[in-house]
Amino acid sequence: MLWTRWLILLLCWGTTSSQQQADQGDGAPAAVQPGSHRQRSPPPVEPLDFGFVPSAVYDTHAYYEPGPVGILFHMVHAFLYVVQPNSFPKDLIVKVIQQNMGGIKIEEWRKPDNVVLLLQWIYYESGFLICGGIGVLFVVLLPIIGLCFCVCRCCENCGGEMHQRQRKNADCQRGFYTASLIATTIFIILGVLIAYAANHNVTTKIKNTRRFINTNIRDLKTFANNTPAQIEYLTAQYTTAKHKVLSDLDNIGPLLGGRIHSQLEKEVVPSLDTALRMAGAMRETKEALENVSSSLEVLQEETGKLRASLSGERASLSNTLSDPACTNGAVSHTCNTIRSTLSQLGINADFSKLSDVNHALANVNLILKTDLSNIVQKGYSSFNDTPRLVKEQTKNIVTALPRVKNMLDKIGTEINGFSKMFPVEASLVNFTIFLTDGQKNIESYYPQIDQMDFYRWIGGVAVLCMVILVVAFNFLGLLCGTCGYDKQATPTTRGCLSNTGGNLLMAGVGFSFIFAWVLMGMVSTLFVVSGNVEKLICEPLANRQLFQIIDTPYLVHPAKKNFLPGMLFQNPNIDLTLGSMYRDCYDNNGLYHALQLETMFNINSFLNRTVYNRDLANVFQSVKVDLQDITLLEQAGRDSLLNFANSGIGQIDYDAYLAEVNKGITLVDLLSFSTNLEAQADQLPRGALENALKGHASSIRQIHREQVVPMEQAMSTMSQSIKQLQRTSNDLPVKVTNILSAIDAAEYLITHNASHVVKQETKGYTESLVGYFKQYTAWVRNSLTSEVAQCKPISNIFDSMEIVGCGFIVDSVNTFWFGLGGCCILLLPSIIFSVKLAKYYRRMDTEDVFEDMGNTGNHGEQVCEIHGDLAVLSTFSSPYHDTLTRFPRASAPPSYADW
C-alpha cells in the first residue's frame, strides 16, 4: 500500500553513520588527519541535551496464563511428547518445500530424493501414524464386534443364554465386577469432565479474544498517531545543535582563545611560576641578609660587654677566695675547688672574626628596586590576554555570523522540508481510518462468531452426552442392581429392581457399541490434525524455530535470498529476517531498525550536503591568529635575575658563620656554674665567706639573664638566616639560567610555533562545532533505533495470534480429544464388566438346583433340569450322588438352606 511506503520512507530520513564520508563532489568536508606534531587528542565535545522523544504507551500485554486448566494442557503436551518425541524437522521441511516448489506431482514422488524425504516424514510421523492406525482399527472393528456380539447373544451364546450356573465364588466375582465397573465409570466421568472443561475453555477464551483485538488495534492507532509527533520532535531538536553552534561562534574569543591558552599554558605558566618564585626568593634573601647583618652587629657588641663582665666577676670572685678564712683546713679544699673553676668564666664564640654581609645586602637592595614580581605578573596578564587577542583577530568570523546563521537556517529548512516531503500525516490518518473500519468489520462478526461458538459448544456437549448416557446407564444399573439384589433369591426369582439394573447395564453396553466407534473416529481425526498442529506449528512458534524455516535463504525461490524483504521491498538481498524483525519489535525498538531501512535509503549523502557543509568549513578555515605581541618577561626582569645571581651572596663564608653559631656563648653554662657555686658555699661554715660566694652566684645569674640570653636569641636568628641564604645561594646561577631558558623556550613557542598551535586548536574548535551536529545525527539515529515508531504492536500481534490460535484453541481442542479419547478407551472395559455383572442382576429363565438322593452306602449325583413341564436327568460319577434339578420359574424350588 502507498501509505506504508510513505511511512517507511519518512522514518529513514534521520539515519546517519558515525563516520564522515571523505571529501566528495557533494560537499563533504575532508576528514581530519592527525599530523606528526599533534600533541594531544581534541577535548571531548560538550554533550547536548536533546530531551526525550515522546514515547508511546501500548496497552497490549501478550501474556497468557491458562490457570487451573493449564495442568490439563501440560498432561496433553506430555502425552504428545510420548507420541512424538522427535525434534522439530526443520531441515526436512525446508527440503520438502525447496524440492516441491513448483507443485507436487505424482510421478515426482518416485524420485529417490523424494522417496527419502517421504520415508523421513513417515519416521517423524510414526507416533501419530501408529496411534491413528489404532484409532482406525477401533472405528472399523468395534461396530463389527458389536454386531457379532449381538448376533451371538441372540443365539443364546456369548452370555446370551438366560441361565446362570451357581458357583461358590459368585459373590466374590460380583463384587469384583461391581468395583471394576464403578472405577471404570469414575474414570470415564473424569474424561468427560476434562473434555467438558476444554470445550468450555474455548468459549471462555474466544470471548477474551475480543480484548486482544481491541488492545492490538488501539496500539496500532497509538503507533500511527504518535509517530508524526516523534518525527516532528526529531526535526525540531536540530535547533538545539544550531543554537549551540551560533553561541560558540559568538564567543569564539573566549572559546578558541581559551583552547589556545590551554594548549600553551603547559609550557608558559611553569616558566613564569619559577620566575615568580625567584622574585619571592629575592625578598626572602634581603630579609635574611638584614637579619644576619643586624645579628652580627649585636653579637659583636655584646660579646665585648660580656667579656668585661665575666672578667670583673672572675677577678672579684678570686679576691673573695683570697680571704684568710679560706686558709682554714676545713674550708681550704672547697675554696681551692672553686678557684680551679674560675677559668671557665670566659667567652667561647668569637664573632669579631666574621666578615659582614653589607656588600651583598647593598646589591640585593639595588636589585629589588626593580619589581620582578610586577614584571612577572605582566607576563601572566599578557599571556592570559590570549582570548582577547583571538577575539580581535577573528572579527571576520563575528561579521560572518549572519551568513553562518543563514546557512544553518537553510540546513534546518532542508531537514524540515525532507520530513514534509511525504504526506505522512494524511497517510497515517488513512491508516487510522482503515483500522477503525477494520475494527468495526471485525466487531460486526462477533454475533456470528458467538452463534457459531454456541453451536460448537452444543455439539461438544452433545458428543459428551453420548458418553454421559452410557455413564448414566452404568450408574443406574449399578444402583438398581445393588439395591435390588437379594442373596436369598434364586436367579429365576430375582426382583424387578435387580432385573432392571441388569437390563440398564446391558443398555449401556448397547449404547457403548453404538457410540464408541463414532466418538473414536472423531477423536482420531482431532488427534491427527490438532496434534500435528501442536507439534508442527505451535511448539516451533513458541521457541521461534518456525521463524528459522521462513528465514531460510532461498526458500521460496532459488534467486531470492530472503523472503521478508522480497515481499516488503521487492529486494530479497537485504539481510532482513522475520526472526530479527520479531526480536527487535519484541524489545520495543524502532520500526526503522527492525526493518533495516538504512539499507534502502542513504541519508548520509543528504546529511553531507546539509549538515557537513563546505561553505561552513570555509568560514572556519579563514581563522588566523597572531600571538607575537605576547611578552612573558621584560628585559628589566631578566637583568634583575642575572644581577641577583651575581649579587655576592654566594661569596659569604657560610662555614665560618655556622661554626661560630654552633658554639656556645660562654665556655660554661653560667646557670650551672652559679648553681654549683651556691652548692659549694652551702658546705662552708656560716659567715661572711658563704654570703660573699652566694652573692657572686647571684651576679653570675644576672649576667646570664641580661647579656647571654639576648645574645643567644640573636645567634639563633643569625643561624636561621645563614642557613636560608646558604640554600638560596646553592647553584643560584644555574637556577637563574634555567628560569631564563624556560621563559625563552615559552616565548619561542609563542613566537615561532604559535601558528601550528593556532591551526591545531582552530581545527579542534571546528571539530567541536561539527561535533554538535554529529551528536544530533547520532541522537537521531539512536532515537530511530529505539524510540521512534516503536514496533512493539507488531510483535504483540504475533504473540496474540499465537496465544489465540495455540493457547486458546489448539490446547483446548487437544485437551478435548484427550479426555474424550480416554472415555472411548474406557468404554471397552466398561462393556466387559457390564456384561459380566448383568448376569448377577437379571432374572434368569432357568437355574441350577442340587438334590440329595438317599442311597445306602453310596451316593450318586443327579442333575435335574426342569424347564416348563420337561425334566431331564443325568448322572455323574462321583463319590457322593446328589441330584441337581433345573426348575422352571413357575415352580417353587426348595430353599438353599434345605440344600
LOVO-231829 format. One record per residue (C-alpha): residue in three letters; x, y, z. Coordinates in pm, whole numbers, plus 50000, padded with zeros to 5 digits. Example, Ala and Ser with C-alpha at 12.3 -4.5 7.8 and 13.67 -1.06 7.14 Angstrom:
2
ALA512304955050780 SER513674989450714 
This chain:
899
MET500005000050000 LEU501185035549926 TRP500845048350281 THR503145021750416 ARG505905031450173 TRP505465068050265 LEU505745059150632 ILE508875038050580 LEU510505064850363 LEU509845091550623 LEU511245070650905 CYS514525066550717 TRP515365103550693 GLY517175106651024 THR519665078350999 THR523325086150978 SER526665069951015 SER529035079551292 GLN531875081351041 GLN532055110450799 GLN532445104650426 ALA535655115050251 ASP535705148050061 GLN533485142849758 GLY531745163449495 ASP528625166449709 GLY530365189049955 ALA531525166350234 PRO534485180950421 ALA537705161650423 ALA538375140750727 VAL540865154850970 GLN544135135750960 PRO546315136951269 GLY549605154251199 SER553035144051312 HIS553155174051551 ARG549905165351719 GLN550455168652093 ARG547085157752232 SER543745144452125 PRO540965170252087 PRO538975176552402 PRO535605159652423 VAL532695178652279 GLU530275192752531 PRO527265169352540 LEU523985184152426 ASP520665176952591 PHE518065168752328 GLY515475158052582 PHE513335127352548 VAL511395116552243 PRO507645114852320 SER507095078452398 ALA504055057352322 VAL502395035752586 TYR500925003652448 ASP498094985452623 THR498504950152494 HIS500144925552732 ALA500654894952515 TYR500904870752803 TYR498704840952870 GLU498344821553191 PRO495794793353143 GLY495114789053513 PRO493974755353658 VAL493214741653313 GLY496914745753239 ILE497524713453431 LEU495444695153171 PHE497354712652894 HIS500634700453040 MET499254665053057 VAL498314666552691 HIS501724680952599 ALA503394652652788 PHE501244627052604 LEU502074642852269 TYR505754642152360 VAL505444604852428 VAL503664600152095 GLN506084623151909 PRO509424626752091 ASN511344636551776 SER512714671651747 PHE511214696451506 PRO512154685551147 LYS513384719451031 ASP515764706150767 LEU513194681050642 ILE510524707550597 VAL512984730350418 LYS513954702450178 VAL510324693750112 ILE509494729950035 GLN512524735549816 GLN512134703349616 ASN508414707949559 MET508424744949485 GLY506644740749154 GLY503884718749292 ILE503664682349390 LYS503304657549102 ILE502624620649142 GLU505434609348916 GLU507954630549107 TRP507424610249423 ARG509274581649253 LYS512484601349258 PRO514994588349513 ASP515254621949689 ASN511514624449730 VAL511294588449845 VAL513914595450111 LEU512024626250220 LEU508794606050234 LEU510444579450449 GLN511884605850679 TRP508474621750710 ILE506884587950786 TYR509524581951053 TYR508794615851206 GLU505044609351198 SER505384573151315 GLY503854580551654 PHE500824597451504 LEU500524570451237 ILE500554542451493 CYS498034559551720 GLY495924569451419 GLY496044533251293 ILE494884521051631 GLY492034545851617 VAL491064534151267 LEU491094497751382 PHE488934507951674 VAL486464525451444 VAL486354496351199 LEU486404466851437 LEU484174479351716 PRO480924480251517 ILE481784446551363 ILE482504431951705 GLY479344447651840 LEU477274432951558 CYS478794398551607 PHE478274401651981 CYS474624409851935 VAL474044381151689 CYS475924357651919 ARG473774367352216 CYS470604363952012 CYS471664327951952 GLU471964324152330 ASN475734323952315 CYS478274348952441 GLY476344351752765 GLY473004354952594 GLU471584323052746 MET469274332253034 HIS470814306453263 GLN473354312453539 ARG475374284353680 GLN475874285454052 ARG479454288254175 LYS480834290754522 ASN482794323154441 ALA479814340154279 ASP479664367654543 CYS483374374554505 GLN483094377354128 ARG480084400154155 GLY481944422854396 PHE484984423954169 TYR482924432653861 THR480984458754056 ALA484124475654187 SER485804474453846 LEU482764489153673 ILE482494516653934 ALA486184525353894 THR485924524553515 THR482844546653521 ILE484534571353753 PHE487494573953516 ILE485074578853227 ILE483454607053421 LEU486914622553473 GLY487474620653099 VAL484094636953040 LEU484964664853286 ILE488314670453114 ALA486664672052774 TYR483904694952905 ALA486464718253068 ALA488334720452737 ASN485104725952546 HIS484014753552783 ASN487514768752786 VAL487254775252411 THR484064795352464 THR485584815052752 LYS488804822952569 ILE487064832652246 LYS485334859852445 ASN488734870952577 THR489954872652219 ARG487994904652179 ARG490244921052437 PHE493314911752233 ILE491724925151917 ASN490734958052080 THR494084964152251 ASN496094955051942 ILE494064978151721 ARG494305005151986 ASP498085000651997 LEU498305003551619 LYS496325035851639 THR498675048351911 PHE501605038951688 ALA500115057751394 ASN499165088451596 ASN502405091051792 THR504875086251506 PRO504345120751341 ALA504855138151676 GLN508055118451732 ILE509385127451386 GLU508465163751440 TYR510345163151770 LEU513425149151595 THR513415177051336 ALA512745203651600 GLN515795193451803 TYR518045204851520 THR517645239651667 THR519415227951984 ALA522565219951788 LYS522165251251576 HIS521845274551876 LYS524855258352041 VAL526955263651728 LEU525865300051700 SER526605305552070 ASP530105291252032 LEU530725312451723 ASP529575343451906 ASN532025335152188 ILE534865324751961 GLY537335346552151 PRO536895330452493 LEU536395295852344 LEU539095294252075 GLY541385316952274 GLY540815295552578 ARG541725264352379 ILE544935281052254 HIS545695293452603 SER545085258852747 GLN547455243652490 LEU550265268952553 GLU549965271352929 LYS551695237852971 GLU554935254952869 VAL554315291152961 VAL552825290153309 PRO555515267653469 SER558285290953347 LEU556505321753483 ASP555825303453809 THR559555296853858 ALA560355333353788 LEU557705344254036 ARG559115320654297 MET562575335254236 ALA561185370154294 GLY559915358054630 ALA563325342954698 MET564905377254638 ARG562725393354902 GLU563455364955144 THR567185368855071 LYS567035405755157 GLU565325398255487 ALA567845371155567 LEU570795394155491 GLU569315421255709 ASN568855396555992 VAL572455384155958 SER573835419355946 SER571905431756250 SER572545399856448 LEU576245401456371 GLU576475437356499 VAL574595428556815 LEU576725398156883 GLN579995416356826 GLU578975444957056 GLU577535422657328 THR580495399057316 GLY582805427357440 LYS580435436857718 LEU580065400757825 ARG583815395757823 ALA584275425758052 SER581525414358287 LEU582915379258312 SER586475392658369 GLY585265415258650 GLU583255387758811 ARG586195363858782 ALA588545389358949 SER586075396959225 LEU585495360259294 SER589285354959304 ASN589635382859564 THR586935366759773 LEU588735333759764 SER591905351359888 ASP590195358160221 PRO592095343760522 ALA589055323160602 CYS589865301260304 THR593125290860470 ASN591275271160733 GLY591925234560682 ALA588245225160668 VAL587425252860418 SER590565253860208 HIS589545223659996 THR586255239959893 CYS587965272759815 ASN590605255459607 THR587885237159412 ILE586085269859337 ARG589375286659247 SER590115259058993 THR586845266558801 LEU587405304058765 SER588985298858424 GLN585615286758288 LEU584135321658321 GLY585135331957968 ILE583815337757610 ASN583565307857375 ALA582205322157042 ASP584245349156875 PHE582085368956624 SER584655395356567 LYS586365373156308 LEU583255370456088 SER583045392655779 ASP579925413455737 VAL577315408855455 ASN576765445455386 HIS578085443055029 ALA575675415354936 LEU572855433355114 ALA573535465154921 ASN573495445954593 VAL570215429054676 ASN568625461954778 LEU569705476554445 ILE568255446654258 LEU564955449054444 LYS564435484254320 THR563215466054007 ASP559895449154098 LEU560375414953944 SER557035402454075 ASN555215430053893 ILE557135422053575 VAL556185385253602 GLN552545394753666 LYS552645414953347 GLY553805383353169 TYR550865364653319 SER548485391953209 SER549945392852861 PHE549565355352825 ASN546085354652980 ASP545055381252732 THR545145354652457 PRO541305351852429 ARG541065389552373 LEU543735388152103 VAL541915359151940 LYS538625377951955 GLU540145408851796 GLN541835388451524 THR538705367951446 LYS536355396651383 ASN535815382451037 ILE534095352751197 VAL531845375251403 THR530955395651099 ALA530205363050915 LEU527755351651184 PRO524655363250992 ARG525845343850689 VAL526555313450904 LYS523145316951068 ASN521525318050727 MET523405286450625 LEU522295268650942 ASP518735280450891 LYS518895266950538 ILE520055233350673 GLY517125232950915 THR514755242150633 GLU516085213550421 ILE515645189050707 ASN512105200750773 GLY511425200350403 PHE512635164650377 SER510365154350663 LYS507435171950496 MET508215157350154 PHE505835128350209 PRO502195131350315 VAL502775110550625 GLU500085126350839 ALA497465121150571 SER498675085450522 LEU498535078750894 VAL495075093850912 ASN494035069950635 PHE495715041850827 THR493785051051141 ILE490555051850943 PHE491455018050798 LEU491995004251148 THR488715018851270 ASP486795004350977 GLY488554971151019 GLN487674970351388 LYS484044977651305 ASN484034949951045 ILE485524925551292 GLU483044935651560 SER480204930351315 TYR481164893651303 TYR481064889751679 PRO477384878451686 GLN478054852651415 ILE481164841051595 ASP479224838051919 GLN476474818751742 MET478934795351574 ASP480754790351902 PHE477424782752069 TYR476704756351808 ARG480204742651858 TRP479674742052233 ILE476324724452188 GLY477984699351955 GLY480724692652210 VAL478154688552486 ALA476084665352264 VAL479134643852199 LEU479814642452571 CYS476174634152635 MET476704601852440 VAL479274592152697 ILE477154605752981 LEU474284583652860 VAL476464552752895 VAL477674565053232 ALA474104570953341 PHE473104535553241 ASN476114522053426 PHE475364540753746 LEU471624533953731 GLY472304497453660 LEU474724495553949 LEU472324514154175 CYS469274492954085 GLY471224460454076 THR472954466554407 CYS469844478854586 GLY467594451654441 TYR469974422854484 ASP468814396254731 LYS471104368454836 GLN468154346154932 ALA466634349154587 THR467474324054319 PRO468484335553968 THR464924328353846 THR463274346554134 ARG465294378654139 GLY463304410154198 CYS462184435753948 LEU464664462254072 SER467604438754036 ASN466404427653691 THR466054464253590 GLY469624470853698 GLY470894442753478 ASN468834454953183 LEU470234490553232 LEU473764477053229 MET473054458652904 ALA471514490452765 GLY474744508352847 VAL476614481152662 GLY474404486052361 PHE474874523452355 SER478604518452403 PHE478744497752085 ILE476614523651906 PHE478564555052013 ALA482104543452086 TRP483254539351725 VAL481734572851627 LEU483464590151916 MET486744572651837 GLY486514584051477 MET486124619751598 VAL488954615751847 SER491304600951585 THR490594629151342 LEU491134656451604 PHE494214638551736 VAL495944636451400 VAL495024671851295 SER495394691951615 GLY498254670551743 ASN500284678251431 VAL499294714551455 GLU500684715051809 LYS503934697651712 LEU504504714151375 ILE503164749151436 CYS502574758051800 GLU505724743751954 PRO508024757351677 LEU506254790651706 ALA506784791352081 ASN510534785152052 ARG510784805451728 GLN512014776151520 LEU509234783451275 PHE510894816851201 GLN514084798251112 ILE512224779450840 ILE510674811050699 ASP514044828650719 THR515924800850539 PRO517814816750248 TYR516474808549902 LEU513494790050047 VAL510864805049820 HIS512914809049505 PRO516504799449412 ALA517194835149305 LYS515594852049608 LYS517664850649923 ASN515274863550189 PHE511534860850188 LEU510514890750403 PRO512414919050227 GLY511404904549894 MET507764907149996 LEU508024941750159 PHE510594959649947 GLN510964937649637 ASN514624933849730 PRO515284898649862 ASN519024905349905 ILE518524927150211 ASP519674909050524 LEU516304911150695 THR514604881150850 LEU511314876051022 GLY513094864151334 SER515274895251360 MET512314917851298 TYR510304899851567 ARG513164902351818 ASP513614939451755 CYS509894945851786 TYR509684923752094 ASP512394945652251 ASN510274975852153 ASN512884990151915 GLY512015013851636 LEU510475001851312 TYR513365017751123 HIS515844994651293 ALA513544964451283 LEU513054966950906 GLN516694977550845 LEU515605006750635 GLU519125020850632 THR519894996050355 MET517235012150138 PHE517705049350195 ASN521165065650205 ILE520725095350435 ASN524495100950464 SER524675119150132 PHE521775141250237 LEU523465149850566 ASN526795155850393 ARG525125180950164 THR523385198250453 VAL524905194550798 TYR528505189250682 ASN528565219950460 ARG531775230750282 ASP530795267650299 LEU530595264150674 ALA534015247550683 ASN535495275650471 VAL534445300950733 PHE536445282750996 GLN539475278450771 SER539775316150743 VAL540665319251112 LYS544175333751161 VAL545625343551498 ASP549005360951563 LEU550395358751918 GLN553735376151866 ASP552645405652080 ILE552725384052392 THR555785391652614 LEU556345369152909 LEU559345386553080 GLU560655421253009 GLN564395428552985 ALA564385445353324 GLY563175413353476 ARG565895393753301 ASP568565418253425 SER567165415853775 LEU567525378053771 LEU571075379653636 ASN572105406153891 PHE570655385454170 ALA572765356054058 ASN575855378554083 SER574815397354398 GLY577575381654612 ILE575505360154843 GLY577425330854703 GLN580745345354837 ILE579645346155201 ASP581715323055428 TYR578785302355546 ASP581015276355710 ALA582615302255937 TYR579245316156035 LEU577835281656104 ALA580945272156305 GLU580515302056538 VAL576755299856579 ASN577065262956662 LYS579325272056959 GLY578035283357297 ILE578265319857406 THR580385311157710 LEU582755283057793 VAL580385270158062 ASP576715273658125 LEU576515302658365 LEU573365289658530 SER575015256258605 PHE578135274058728 SER576135296058963 THR574205266459096 ASN577385247059168 LEU578855277959335 GLU575895280759569 ALA576095243659648 GLN579785246959746 ALA579025278259952 ASP576465258560149 GLN579275235060251 LEU581155263260422 PRO580505274960776 ARG578045303160804 GLY579705336060782 ALA580915363260550 LEU582625339360311 GLU579455319860250 ASN577435351160190 ALA580045365159954 LEU580105333559743 LYS576315333659719 GLY576455369959611 HIS578845360659332 ALA576455332859219 SER573625357759202 SER575765381458996 ILE576605353858751 ARG572885346058708 GLN572205382758640 ILE574935383358374 HIS573335353058207 ARG569865368358217 GLU570805402758099 GLN573575395357850 VAL573785358757749 VAL570075353057678 PRO569735382257430 MET572935370757258 GLU571535335457223 GLN568375349257060 ALA570435369956817 MET572625339856741 SER569525318056670 THR568165343956429 MET571515346056254 SER571715308056230 GLN568325305156058 SER569105333355819 ILE572525319255733 LYS571045285455653 GLN568365301655436 LEU570965321755250 GLN573045290855202 ARG570075272455045 THR569275301754819 SER572845306954704 ASN573335270054629 ASP573635267554247 LEU571925301454216 PRO573425309653874 VAL572265276053740 LYS568755281853870 VAL568565316353715 THR569875302753388 ASN567205275453387 ILE564475300953456 LEU565585322953172 SER565905292952942 ALA562365281453022 ILE560985316352957 ASP562945318352633 ALA561555284552525 ALA557985295352608 GLU558425328052418 TYR559925309252127 LEU556915286052128 ILE554565315652122 THR556565335051864 HIS557625308151619 ASN555325278451680 ALA552055295751763 SER550785292251409 HIS550855254351442 VAL549125256051781 VAL546565280351647 LYS545905258351346 GLN545645227751563 GLU543275243751813 THR541255260151537 LYS540845225851384 GLY539795212151723 TYR537385241251767 THR535905234051426 GLU535605197351512 SER533775206551830 LEU531275226951628 VAL530835198551381 GLY530645175251682 TYR527405191851785 PHE525895181651452 LYS527375147051493 GLN525715144951832 TYR522455154751671 THR522715129451392 ALA523855102251635 TRP520945110851862 VAL518585108951566 ARG519995075051470 ASN519705061751825 SER516215075851857 LEU515175059351532 THR516665027051657 SER514965025351994 GLU512435053352047 VAL510745064551726 ALA507925042951588 GLN508475015651845 CYS507094984551681 LYS506004965451991 PRO502464962951844 ILE503824941351561 SER505334915651798 ASN502194918152010 ILE500144908351705 PHE502374877951654 ASP502144868552020 SER498394874652031 MET497874852251729 GLU499974825351896 ILE498024828752220 VAL494634827652047 GLY495494800551797 CYS497584777952016 GLY496804787352374 PHE493064792752335 ILE492074768752058 VAL494674741851986 ASP495404734052352 SER491694732552427 VAL490964710152125 ASN493854687352221 THR492544685252575 PHE489054678052442 TRP490134648052234 PHE492454637052514 GLY489544634652758 LEU487124620652501 GLY489694595352378 GLY490184583252732 CYS486434578252761 CYS486374558152437 ILE489184535552556 LEU487494530452892 LEU484224520752724 LEU485824487252631 PRO486364475352991 SER483014490953074 ILE481344468252816 ILE483104437452955 PHE482354444953320 SER478744454653242 VAL478094422153053 LYS479664401653328 LEU477824420053605 ALA474414419453432 LYS474314381453479 TYR474174386853856 TYR471304411553843 ARG469004399753562 ARG466264373753623 MET467224340653457 ASP464894316853277 THR466494285753430 GLU468754278553724 ASP470804250353878 VAL469324230954180 PHE471064203054383 GLU469064173854539 ASP470274146854786 MET469284110554696 GLY469284086754983 ASN471304056354861 THR472764034255130 GLY476504033855138 ASN476694051454816 HIS475534084554671 GLY475034093554313 GLU474974129554187 GLN471934135553973 VAL471284167653788 CYS467714175853712 GLU467004202853462 ILE463424214653475 HIS462114237553204 GLY458384240553187 ASP456894205053213 LEU460044186653091 ALA462654171553322 VAL465964158153204 LEU468034136053433 SER471684128953405 THR474014111153635 PHE477644119853704 SER480064096153862 SER481264108654198 PRO481874095454546 TYR478604111554652 HIS475494112454444 ASP473464144754466 THR470644154754238 LEU470794188954064 THR467464199153917 ARG466704228653693 PHE463314242053787 PRO461254264653572 ARG460494299353701 ALA456874288853775 SER457834261154020 ALA458924267554374 PRO462294250954430 PRO463494240754769 SER465404267254959 TYR469174268454961 ALA469054262855331 ASP467424229155279 TRP470174220555028 
